[in-house]
Amino acid sequence: MAGDIVEGTPIERIRLREAPPNGPQFVLLHGYAANRRQLLHLAEVLAAAGGEAYIVDLPGRGDSDAPASPLPLEGPRPAMPTPNETRAVLAALERLRDERTVKPDRLVLTGHSLGGGVALDVARAEPPAAVVSLGGLERPVRPGQPRNLLLITARLEIPPLREAADRMHARAGRGSARREFFATHSTLPYSSAVQHAIVEWTNRAVPGARLQIPPWFNEKLLALELAAAFFLVALFFPLAGLAGWWLSFEPLGEIVSESRISAWSPAHLGGYALLAGVASISALSLLQWFEGGVPLRFLHLADGDYLASLMLLSSLWLLPALRPLPWVRDTRELRANLLVALLLAAYVIVVAGGFVTWKIFDLWPTTARWLRFLPLLVLLSPFALGEELLRRTFSKHRDHSPLTAFILWRLALLAAVAYGVVLLRTGQEMIVLHSLPVFLLSLVECYFAETLHRALGSPYACAVLKTLLLAWFFAAFFPLR
């Protein structure tokens, strides 16, 4: 089974040919802003140890077009309900059990973050041999129910989830175990210590299980995945340079004139960016108060419609960077530059994104997500162009870097989201929790844009590239509602 749809739920089976026929079976359930491919690494480790793993796309994530469960009005909480996800997993497990593909007495339900809460909900209805929760949501537990419960958190864990694990362990009593390892919440599935703890717990809970992870298997697999991803990202640099050489030995590009922003200091620009972010968040809060939603709520992307609305509103504050627009010295070269930007964006999405989808995280949009990609192209283009010209006009000063302008603007927007969560009670805690990976992805986007600008000298081409990458990120990353 590779990417089958079982009762409307995408499921993929990971198993080595030489694995024992009656070995332990793992159903791996991912977190809130994730999909089944995020747990492929853990599934391959468990399969190499001698088990059989099933990775599942929960509703609204990955290849599943079913809606995700709505977040509580007060925002994400450790005990928030997940009815849609639980029903989907139960229906898929019932079908697999009827087909004798999955045997409850050999089944280990393993969930990360939101998936941990789903695993505990499923275990109440269909008791497995064991349950493993990796920084999972809180659910009602009692002594022996579920049996063989292992609660794992990270040393650098989200505090409410660590407290939830402590409470569940206290209620579960004997027959359960509580472990904590040096990791972050997001890196728990990749930790060798966590993987060995899951294997040891499975050998204890499943009769006859003799799982054993091959020496250094996790480390070698991680090294290969990271090396391949780094190579594909780094390959963008020579491809952009080759495109610039093909167009001309010395591309003319477009001329970005100086503006008032060119004379600003980094502190001045940072204050302006923070003011723009806070004003945009306040405007969104007023719109939610009077209209009951954000401007781009029709996208039905959980948290994504809010973040895209923030970028759209913040574009108004980028208008000073758009006056005047860059002067085009050669329209034929501009058309060629835009074509190069489209081709390089296709490389990032299809080749680099294809590898990431294959081994790390599903970034290939479904039909429903592609339908959101098209309006996102239009809606995010003012932000991409404004931010790109802000970077260029700011770097006209000899002591200023375009990277400085980019970092200040993006960090200000994330800080504004935190301001909304703390002071305005906007309920967007998930964006704050995922701010680090979002910012790291922003730096990768900046690398692509800066590399293209060095090759072509075209801010318009960079804006097209950024628009395509931003629309792709929003369409592929956020859960569907």
C-alpha positions in Angstrom: 0.0 0.0 0.0 1.6 3.3 -1.1 -0.6 6.4 -0.8 -4.0 4.5 -0.8 -7.2 6.2 0.1 -8.9 4.2 2.9 -12.4 5.5 3.8 -11.5 8.9 2.5 -8.2 9.1 4.4 -4.8 8.9 2.6 -2.6 6.2 4.2 0.8 5.0 3.2 2.4 1.8 4.3 6.1 1.6 5.1 7.5 -1.9 5.5 10.8 -3.7 4.5 10.5 -6.9 2.6 12.4 -8.9 5.1 10.3 -7.7 8.1 8.6 -10.5 10.1 5.0 -11.1 9.0 3.6 -10.8 12.6 5.7 -7.9 13.8 4.4 -4.8 15.6 2.3 -2.4 13.5 2.5 1.4 14.0 -0.1 4.0 12.9 1.6 7.4 13.0 -0.5 10.5 13.3 1.1 13.9 12.6 0.6 17.3 14.2 -1.6 20.4 13.5 0.4 22.1 10.7 1.9 19.0 9.2 1.1 15.9 7.1 2.0 12.3 6.9 5.3 13.0 5.2 6.6 14.7 8.3 6.5 11.3 10.0 8.0 9.3 7.1 11.4 9.5 8.7 10.2 8.0 11.9 8.2 5.4 9.9 11.4 4.4 8.0 13.3 4.0 11.3 10.6 1.8 12.8 10.4 -0.2 9.6 14.2 -0.7 9.6 13.8 -1.9 13.2 11.5 -4.7 12.0 8.1 -3.1 12.3 5.4 -2.1 9.9 4.3 1.5 9.8 1.3 3.4 8.4 1.5 7.2 8.0 -1.8 9.0 7.7 -3.0 12.4 6.4 -5.4 13.8 8.9 -8.4 15.8 7.5 -7.4 19.1 5.9 -3.7 18.2 5.6 -1.6 16.7 2.8 -3.7 14.8 0.3 -6.8 15.0 2.4 -9.4 17.5 1.1 -11.8 16.8 4.1 -12.1 19.8 6.4 -10.0 19.9 9.6 -11.7 20.3 13.0 -12.3 24.0 13.8 -10.1 25.6 16.4 -11.8 26.8 19.6 -12.8 30.4 19.6 -10.3 31.1 22.4 -7.5 29.6 20.2 -5.5 26.3 20.5 -5.6 24.7 23.9 -3.9 21.5 25.2 -7.3 19.8 25.5 -8.9 21.1 22.3 -11.2 18.6 20.6 -10.4 17.0 17.3 -13.6 15.3 16.2 -13.0 15.3 12.4 -9.5 13.8 12.8 -10.7 11.1 15.2 -13.6 10.0 13.0 -11.4 9.8 10.0 -8.8 7.6 11.7 -11.4 5.4 13.3 -13.1 4.8 9.9 -9.8 4.0 8.2 -8.7 1.6 11.1 -12.0 -0.2 11.0 -11.6 -0.8 7.3 -8.0 -2.0 7.7 -9.0 -4.3 10.6 -11.8 -5.8 8.5 -9.4 -6.5 5.7 -7.0 -8.1 8.3 -4.3 -5.6 7.4 -4.1 -4.2 10.9 -4.3 -6.4 14.0 -5.3 -4.6 17.2 -3.2 -6.8 19.5 -0.1 -5.8 17.5 -1.0 -2.2 16.9 0.9 0.8 18.5 -0.9 4.1 18.0 1.8 6.9 17.8 0.8 10.5 17.6 2.8 13.7 17.6 1.3 17.0 18.9 -2.3 17.1 17.7 -1.9 13.5 16.6 -1.2 12.4 20.1 -4.6 13.6 21.2 -6.2 11.8 18.2 -4.3 8.6 19.1 -5.8 8.7 22.6 -9.3 9.4 21.3 -9.0 6.5 18.9 -7.6 4.2 21.6 -10.8 4.7 23.7 -12.9 3.4 20.9 -10.5 0.8 19.5 -8.0 -0.3 22.2 -4.6 -1.0 20.7 -1.6 -2.8 22.2 0.0 0.5 23.2 -0.2 4.2 22.7 2.7 6.6 22.3 2.1 10.3 22.7 4.9 12.7 21.5 4.1 16.0 23.0 0.4 15.2 22.4 -2.8 16.9 23.3 -4.5 16.2 26.7 -7.2 13.6 26.8 -9.1 11.8 29.7 -7.2 8.8 30.8 -7.6 6.3 33.7 -5.5 3.5 35.1 -5.2 0.9 32.4 -7.2 2.9 29.9 -5.5 3.1 27.5 -3.1 0.3 28.4 0.7 0.7 27.9 0.6 4.4 27.5 4.0 6.1 26.9 4.1 9.9 27.3 7.1 11.6 25.8 7.9 15.3 25.8 10.9 17.4 24.7 13.2 19.2 27.1 12.4 22.3 25.1 8.7 21.6 25.0 5.7 23.9 24.7 4.9 24.4 28.5 1.2 23.6 28.4 1.8 20.3 26.6 4.5 19.3 29.1 2.0 20.0 31.9 -0.7 18.1 30.1 1.6 15.0 29.9 2.4 15.3 33.6 -1.4 15.3 34.4 -2.2 12.4 32.2 0.7 10.3 33.6 -0.6 11.0 37.2 -4.1 9.9 36.2 -3.0 6.8 34.2 -0.9 5.4 37.1 0.7 2.0 36.8 1.1 0.6 33.3 2.0 4.0 31.9 5.4 5.7 31.6 6.7 9.3 31.3 9.9 10.2 29.4 11.6 13.5 28.5 14.4 13.9 26.0 16.6 16.7 24.8 14.8 18.0 21.7 12.3 20.6 20.7 8.6 19.9 20.1 9.0 19.7 16.4 12.1 17.5 16.4 10.8 14.8 18.6 10.1 12.3 15.8 13.7 12.8 14.6 15.4 12.2 17.9 17.3 8.9 18.2 16.6 8.7 22.0 12.8 9.1 21.3 13.0 6.4 18.6 14.7 3.9 20.9 12.2 4.7 23.6 9.3 3.8 21.3 11.1 0.6 20.2 11.7 -0.5 23.8 8.2 0.3 24.8 6.8 -1.7 21.9 9.0 -4.7 22.7 7.5 -4.5 26.2 3.9 -4.1 25.2 3.6 -6.4 22.1 4.2 -10.1 22.8 7.0 -11.5 20.8 8.2 -8.2 19.5 12.0 -8.0 18.9 12.5 -4.6 17.3 16.0 -3.3 17.0 17.1 -0.2 15.2 20.3 -0.7 13.2 23.3 1.2 14.5 23.5 4.8 13.3 20.5 4.3 11.0 18.7 7.5 12.1 21.9 9.6 11.8 22.7 8.3 8.4 19.2 8.8 7.1 19.1 12.4 8.5 22.4 13.2 6.9 21.3 12.0 3.5 18.0 13.9 3.7 19.6 17.1 4.8 22.5 16.8 2.3 20.1 16.2 -0.6 17.8 19.2 0.4 20.8 21.5 0.8 22.2 20.4 -2.6 18.9 21.2 -4.4 18.6 24.6 -2.7 22.2 25.5 -3.4 21.8 24.4 -7.0 19.6 27.5 -7.5 22.7 29.7 -7.4 24.4 28.3 -10.5 21.1 28.0 -12.3 20.3 31.7 -11.7 23.9 32.6 -12.8 23.6 30.5 -15.9 20.3 32.3 -16.7 21.9 35.7 -16.3 24.9 34.7 -18.5 22.5 33.3 -21.2 20.5 36.6 -21.3 23.6 38.8 -21.3 27.1 39.0 -20.0 26.1 42.2 -18.2 22.3 42.3 -17.7 20.9 45.8 -17.6 18.2 45.1 -15.1 16.0 47.9 -13.8 17.0 51.0 -12.0 15.6 51.5 -8.4 15.8 55.1 -7.4 16.5 56.4 -4.0 13.6 57.5 -1.7 13.2 58.7 1.9 13.6 55.1 3.0 17.2 55.1 1.7 18.1 57.6 4.4 16.5 55.6 7.2 18.5 53.8 9.8 17.8 50.2 10.6 16.1 51.3 13.9 14.0 53.7 11.9 12.9 51.1 9.4 12.3 48.5 12.2 10.0 51.0 14.1 8.2 51.7 10.9 7.7 48.0 10.1 6.5 47.3 13.7 4.0 50.2 13.4 2.8 48.8 10.1 2.4 45.3 11.6 0.6 46.5 14.7 -1.7 48.8 12.7 -2.5 45.9 10.3 -3.3 43.5 13.2 -5.5 46.1 14.8 -7.4 46.6 11.5 -7.9 42.8 11.2 -9.2 42.7 14.8 -11.7 45.4 14.0 -12.8 43.7 10.8 -13.3 40.4 12.8 -15.3 42.3 15.4 -17.6 43.9 13.0 -17.8 41.4 10.1 -16.9 38.2 11.9 -13.8 37.3 9.8 -10.7 38.5 8.0 -10.7 39.7 4.4 -9.3 36.5 3.0 -11.4 34.1 5.0 -12.9 32.7 1.8 -9.6 30.9 1.2 -10.5 28.5 4.2 -6.9 28.0 5.1 -6.6 27.6 8.9 -4.4 30.5 10.1 -3.2 31.0 6.5 -6.1 33.2 5.6 -5.2 35.4 8.6 -1.5 35.6 7.8 -2.2 36.3 4.1 -4.7 39.0 5.1 -1.9 40.6 7.3 0.5 40.6 4.4 -2.2 42.2 2.2 -3.0 45.0 4.6 0.7 45.6 5.3 1.2 46.2 1.6 -0.4 49.6 2.2 2.6 50.5 4.3 4.9 49.5 1.6 3.5 52.1 -0.8 6.4 54.6 -0.1 8.8 52.0 -1.5 6.7 51.8 -4.7 7.1 55.5 -5.6 8.6 55.8 -8.1 8.6 52.3 -9.7 11.9 51.0 -11.1 12.8 52.3 -14.5 12.9 49.6 -17.2 15.9 50.1 -19.5 15.1 47.2 -21.9 11.6 45.8 -22.1 12.8 42.7 -24.1 15.2 41.9 -21.3 12.5 42.4 -18.7 10.2 39.9 -20.5 13.1 37.4 -20.5 13.9 38.1 -16.9 10.2 37.4 -15.9 10.4 34.1 -17.9 13.6 33.1 -16.0 11.8 33.9 -12.7 8.9 31.6 -13.7 11.3 28.8 -14.7 13.3 29.1 -11.6 10.1 29.1 -9.4 9.1 26.0 -11.3 12.4 24.4 -10.4 12.0 25.2 -6.7 8.4 24.0 -6.6 8.7 20.9 -8.8 12.3 19.7 -8.2 13.3 20.9 -4.7 9.7 20.8 -3.5 9.3 17.4 -5.1 12.2 16.0 -3.1 10.9 17.5 0.1 7.5 16.0 -0.6 9.1 12.6 -1.3 11.2 12.4 1.9 10.4 15.2 4.4 7.1 17.1 4.2 4.2 17.1 1.6 4.5 20.4 -0.3 2.6 19.3 -3.4 -0.9 20.9 -3.4 -4.0 18.9 -4.1 -6.6 20.1 -6.6 -8.4 22.0 -3.8 -5.1 23.7 -2.8 -4.2 24.6 -6.4 -7.6 26.4 -6.6 -6.4 28.5 -3.7 -3.0 29.0 -5.3 -4.5 31.1 -8.1 -6.2 33.8 -6.1 -3.2 33.9 -3.7 -1.0 34.8 -6.7 -3.0 38.0 -7.2 -3.5 38.8 -3.6 0.1 38.4 -2.5 1.7 40.2 -5.5 1.5 43.7 -4.0 3.2 42.5 -0.9 6.0 40.7 -2.8 6.6 43.7 -5.0 6.5 46.2 -2.2 8.8 44.2 0.0 11.3 43.7 -2.8 11.4 47.4 -3.7 11.7 48.2 0.1 14.8 46.1 0.2 16.3 47.7 -2.9 15.6 51.3 -2.0 16.8 50.7 1.6 20.1 49.2 0.4 20.8 52.3 -1.8 22.6 53.6 1.3 26.1 52.2 1.3 25.9 50.9 4.9 22.5 49.2 4.4 21.9 45.6 3.4 18.7 44.3 1.6 18.8 41.3 4.0 18.5 43.7 7.0 15.4 45.3 5.5 13.9 41.8 4.8 14.6 40.5 8.3 13.2 43.7 10.0 10.0 43.6 8.0 9.3 39.9 8.5 10.2 39.9 12.2 8.0 42.9 12.7 5.0 41.1 11.2 5.6 38.1 13.4 5.9 40.4 16.4 2.6 42.0 15.5 0.9 38.6 15.4 2.3 38.0 18.9 0.9 41.4 20.0 -2.5 40.4 18.7 -2.4 37.1 20.5 -1.4 38.7 23.9 -3.2 42.0 23.9 -6.1 41.6 21.5 -6.9 37.9 22.1 -7.0 37.2 18.3 -6.6 33.4 18.9 -3.7 33.0 16.4 -1.4 31.1 18.8 -0.6 28.6 16.1 1.1 31.2 14.0 3.2 32.2 17.0 4.1 28.6 17.8 5.2 28.0 14.2 7.0 31.4 13.9 10.5 29.8 13.9 9.9 27.5 10.9 8.0 30.2 9.1 10.9 32.6 9.6 13.5 30.0 8.5 11.4 29.4 5.3 11.3 33.2 4.8 15.1 33.2 4.9 15.2 30.5 2.2 12.8 32.6 0.1 15.1 35.6 0.7 18.1 33.6 -0.5 16.3 32.7 -3.7 15.3 36.3 -4.4 18.7 37.7 -3.6 20.4 35.1 -5.8 18.2 36.0 -8.7 18.7 39.7 -8.2 22.5 39.2 -8.3 22.2 37.3 -11.6 19.7 39.5 -13.4 19.5 42.8 -11.5 15.7 42.8 -11.9 13.5 43.6 -8.9 10.4 42.8 -11.0 11.7 39.3 -11.6 12.4 38.8 -7.9 8.9 40.0 -7.1 7.4 37.4 -9.5 9.6 34.7 -7.9 8.6 35.7 -4.4 4.9 35.8 -5.3 5.0 32.3 -6.7 6.9 30.9 -3.7 4.6 32.7 -1.2 1.4 31.5 -2.9 2.8 27.9 -3.0 3.7 28.0 0.6 0.3 29.2 1.7 -1.5 26.7 -0.5 0.5 23.7 0.5 1.3 24.4 4.2 -1.9 25.4 6.1 -4.7 23.0 6.9 -7.9 23.3 4.9 -11.1 24.3 6.7 
